[in-house]
Amino acid sequence: MGLVIAGGLEIGDTEIDERFVRASGPGGQNVNKVATAVQLRFDLNASSLPDDVRERLRAIAGSRITDEGVLVIDAREHRTQSQNREEARERLVALIRRALERPKRRHKTRPTRASKHARLQSKKRRSDLKSGRSRVPHDD
């Protein structure tokens, strides 16, 4: 059973590596005995994702990607291992879904004649205001 992302895209469990570590925070004495925090590792270079999605994911994830190209998600919010595991997987799915969206292309635009005129008028007003602050020579 893998993670279903969207539109038939699925990631197999073999592509995800989960490590369980001891978490700080709430849990009382239990926190010292049980490894509840989850460190989910997803190797981008070995993944079955399309190349364009992989590159966008690399850009979105930022500092969560190691030098080797492994995406690391750390979940330690909850007190149980299963809840943290579920949260880490949900975060991975959310990141990949964001990477699936192609960014809209920017269309070049030019300023209108009216906007150029308005800009120059505001510059002229500011110039007149500042020049009015200078000392006026007086006649003796």
Secondary structure as UniProt FT lines:
FT   STRAND          3..6
FT   TURN            7..8
FT   STRAND          9..11
FT   HELIX           13..15
FT   STRAND          16..21
FT   HELIX           28..32
FT   STRAND          37..43
FT   TURN            45..46
FT   HELIX           51..61
FT   HELIX           62..64
FT   TURN            67..68
FT   STRAND          70..75
FT   HELIX           81..100
FT   HELIX           113..131
FT   TURN            132..133
//
